[in-house]
Amino acid sequence: EMHRCLAGGADATTSEEFERWDTLLHHSFALATHNVVLIRVSTLLIESRSQPIWGSLKRRSFTPELQRSCCGEHEAIVAALEDRNSDAAGAAMRTHLRHVRTTLLGASG
């Protein structure tokens, strides 16, 4: 499922299409844990991503360069998960989330 989502995100031609694949990919990470709490948190995040403010932030910041960058970050996360390297997966996810935070909110740290 993760690879299907990676391919969908890479092939997306609109912000909305990329957002759909991005959401599915992130949810696939939660599903892979088989942890009911994490799956529920992911479901709540999906619900929050459907709010108009999120869509506006994503559309405003979406560029082909950002798409390529996010896809590369996603690939690093999936590769680390496939290697069962939790340290690398955590580091890759933190890098990705910091990038998303900076892109959407201009926040650093």
VOPAGU-2260 file (C-alpha; in pm, 1 decimal, decimal comma):
REM VOPAGU-2260
SITE   aa  ch    i         X         Y         Z
SITE  GLU   A    0       0,0       0,0       0,0
SITE  MET   A    1     283,1     237,3      82,2
SITE  HIS   A    2     435,5     187,9    -262,7
SITE  ARG   A    3      98,3     243,5    -428,8
SITE  CYS   A    4      63,9     570,2    -238,2
SITE  LEU   A    5     420,4     673,8    -324,5
SITE  ALA   A    6     347,2     620,3    -693,6
SITE  GLY   A    7      16,4     805,2    -671,9
SITE  GLY   A    8     178,6    1103,0    -503,5
SITE  ALA   A    9     459,4    1114,8    -757,7
SITE  ASP   A   10     210,2    1104,4   -1045,8
SITE  ALA   A   11     -31,3    1360,4    -898,2
SITE  THR   A   12     -90,8    1665,0   -1116,0
SITE  THR   A   13    -289,3    1881,8    -873,6
SITE  SER   A   14    -260,9    1985,4    -511,8
SITE  GLU   A   15    -584,4    1802,4    -431,4
SITE  GLU   A   16    -467,7    1480,8    -592,9
SITE  PHE   A   17    -130,9    1496,3    -416,0
SITE  GLU   A   18    -307,8    1566,4     -85,7
SITE  ARG   A   19    -525,3    1257,1    -129,3
SITE  TRP   A   20    -221,8    1033,3    -184,8
SITE  ASP   A   21     -29,4    1204,3      95,2
SITE  THR   A   22    -315,9    1139,9     335,1
SITE  LEU   A   23    -339,9     775,6     230,6
SITE  LEU   A   24      35,8     727,7     267,6
SITE  HIS   A   25      47,2     874,6     615,7
SITE  HIS   A   26    -251,8     663,8     717,0
SITE  SER   A   27     -79,4     352,7     579,1
SITE  PHE   A   28     205,7     421,5     823,6
SITE  ALA   A   29     -43,6     413,3    1110,2
SITE  LEU   A   30    -218,7     101,8     979,1
SITE  ALA   A   31     113,8     -80,7     952,8
SITE  THR   A   32     166,6     -41,6    1327,5
SITE  HIS   A   33    -150,3    -240,4    1408,7
SITE  ASN   A   34    -175,8      -1,6    1704,4
SITE  VAL   A   35    -539,2      95,6    1760,7
SITE  VAL   A   36    -445,8     424,3    1929,3
SITE  LEU   A   37    -219,3     535,8    1644,1
SITE  ILE   A   38    -476,8     433,1    1386,2
SITE  ARG   A   39    -743,2     638,1    1565,8
SITE  VAL   A   40    -511,2     939,6    1589,6
SITE  SER   A   41    -442,7     906,0    1217,1
SITE  THR   A   42    -816,6     895,5    1150,6
SITE  LEU   A   43    -861,4    1214,7    1351,8
SITE  LEU   A   44    -581,2    1379,5    1153,6
SITE  ILE   A   45    -751,3    1276,3     830,2
SITE  GLU   A   46   -1068,9    1442,4     953,4
SITE  SER   A   47    -878,7    1761,7    1037,3
SITE  ARG   A   48    -713,8    1758,8     693,7
SITE  SER   A   49   -1059,7    1773,8     536,3
SITE  GLN   A   50   -1121,4    2116,4     692,6
SITE  PRO   A   51   -1114,0    2414,4     453,0
SITE  ILE   A   52    -816,6    2580,9     624,6
SITE  TRP   A   53    -594,3    2278,1     559,1
SITE  GLY   A   54    -689,0    2267,0     192,1
SITE  SER   A   55    -620,0    2637,5     158,8
SITE  LEU   A   56    -276,2    2603,8     319,0
SITE  LYS   A   57    -189,9    2308,0      97,6
SITE  ARG   A   58    -308,5    2472,0    -225,8
SITE  ARG   A   59    -124,1    2794,3    -145,1
SITE  SER   A   60     207,0    2616,3     -84,3
SITE  PHE   A   61     186,4    2344,6    -351,2
SITE  THR   A   62     451,2    2353,4    -624,1
SITE  PRO   A   63     610,1    2082,7    -839,2
SITE  GLU   A   64     933,1    2133,9    -643,9
SITE  LEU   A   65     753,9    2081,0    -313,2
SITE  GLN   A   66     586,1    1770,2    -453,3
SITE  ARG   A   67     923,5    1624,4    -557,4
SITE  SER   A   68    1077,0    1709,7    -221,5
SITE  CYS   A   69     790,8    1551,4     -26,4
SITE  CYS   A   70     800,7    1243,5    -247,7
SITE  GLY   A   71    1171,6    1203,4    -176,7
SITE  GLU   A   72    1107,6    1238,0     195,9
SITE  HIS   A   73     824,9     984,8     173,0
SITE  GLU   A   74    1052,2     740,9     -11,5
SITE  ALA   A   75    1314,3     773,7     264,4
SITE  ILE   A   76    1052,3     693,9     528,9
SITE  VAL   A   77     923,6     389,4     340,6
SITE  ALA   A   78    1276,9     261,3     273,5
SITE  ALA   A   79    1363,2     286,8     642,7
SITE  LEU   A   80    1041,7     106,6     736,7
SITE  GLU   A   81    1115,5    -169,9     486,3
SITE  ASP   A   82    1462,8    -203,9     639,4
SITE  ARG   A   83    1295,7    -217,7     980,2
SITE  ASN   A   84    1527,8      62,6    1084,9
SITE  SER   A   85    1323,0     250,7    1342,4
SITE  ASP   A   86    1592,8     511,7    1405,7
SITE  ALA   A   87    1618,1     599,3    1036,3
SITE  ALA   A   88    1239,0     593,6     996,4
SITE  GLY   A   89    1195,4     827,3    1292,8
SITE  ALA   A   90    1464,8    1062,7    1166,3
SITE  ALA   A   91    1315,3    1064,2     815,3
SITE  MET   A   92     966,7    1132,4     950,4
SITE  ARG   A   93    1090,7    1415,8    1173,8
SITE  THR   A   94    1270,7    1571,5     875,4
SITE  HIS   A   95     952,9    1545,2     669,6
SITE  LEU   A   96     727,5    1689,9     940,8
SITE  ARG   A   97     965,2    1983,1     999,6
SITE  HIS   A   98     963,7    2052,8     625,1
SITE  VAL   A   99     583,2    2040,7     613,5
SITE  ARG   A  100     556,0    2268,2     917,9
SITE  THR   A  101     794,5    2520,6     763,6
SITE  THR   A  102     618,6    2507,6     427,0
SITE  LEU   A  103     265,8    2542,9     562,5
SITE  LEU   A  104     321,5    2771,0     857,6
SITE  GLY   A  105     660,4    2930,6     804,0
SITE  ALA   A  106     755,1    2794,2    1147,1
SITE  SER   A  107    1099,9    2659,5    1219,9
SITE  GLY   A  108    1257,7    2483,5    1508,1
